[in-house]
Amino acid sequence: MNAASAYNLLRETRDRVFSLAMRSSFASLGARSRLSLPVQLVGSKRITIGSRVYFGPGCWLLTHEPEGRLEVGDDTSIAGYCVLSAAVSVRIGRSVLFARNVYIADHRHGFELEDVPIIDQPLQDIRPVVVEDGAWLGQNVVLLPGVTVGRGAVIGANSVIREDVPPRSVVAGAPGRLVRRLSEH
């Protein structure tokens, strides 16, 4: 075994042990799901993760008290440095693919109070976000509150999505625009 193979085996073993040790801190963490270190977890008791889900290193999974819920379906792969932040509900379907640096939040920070730092202002525009089964989100995609990404949709890299994305379609840009529809076959 060469040095690179040994390193990868050691890292994978470390992440599997960590994931097993953290299982009880989640609402549910399915079989063979893996969180690659480092990972930031806030409100993990309100996070449900299906089976065979992968989170790359540097991901941040956050649920806000009291009602934030995050759900990730089976066989989903989320590359590193992705942020999933739920004040009410962020639901990711089955077999979804995320490239690196995807940002999803079902809310935004308020900024209207001029004498209050933005970090101390209440969350606003709180609306659930859904990514349906089989979708693919490219690198640096941002999903804004209230968006539903349809089944099998593709979101191009560097896109900012502020409106629903139809199933089996390709959307790209900032703001995201329909590029084409994919065949149903």
C-alpha positions, 0 to 999 in steps of 0.5 A: 500500500502506498502512502496516498492509499494509507492516508485515504484509508486512515481518513475514511476509518476516522470518519466512519468511527466519528460518524458511529460515535455521533449517531445518537446525537442526531434525530436519525443517522442512517446506516453507512452514512458518513460525516467527513471531519471537520464538520460543524453541527448545531442542533443535531437532534433536529437533523435526520439523515438517511442511509448511505449519505456522505458529507464532505469535509467542512460542511456546516449543518445547522438547525435553529431553535425551536422548530428548525428541521433538516432532513437528507434522504438516502444515497445523497452525496454532499461535497465539502464546505456546504452549508445547510441552515434550517429555521423551519425546514430544509428537506433534501431528497434521495440520490441528490448530488451537491458539488462543493460550497453549496449554500441553502438556507430557509431564511435570511438575516434581518438588516433593517434596524440601523442601531443593531448589528446584523448578527443580532437582528431576527431572522426574516423571510423564513420559508421551507426549502426542498430539493427533490430526488435526483437533483444535482446542484453545481459548485457555489450554488445558493438556494434562497428561502422558499425554493423548491428544486424539482426532481432530476433538475440540474443547477449550474455552478455559481447560480443563485436560485430565488424561484422554484426550479421545474423537474428535469430542467437545467437552470443557471445564472444569478438569478437562475434562469431556465436553460433547457428542459431535459427529456423524461426518458 
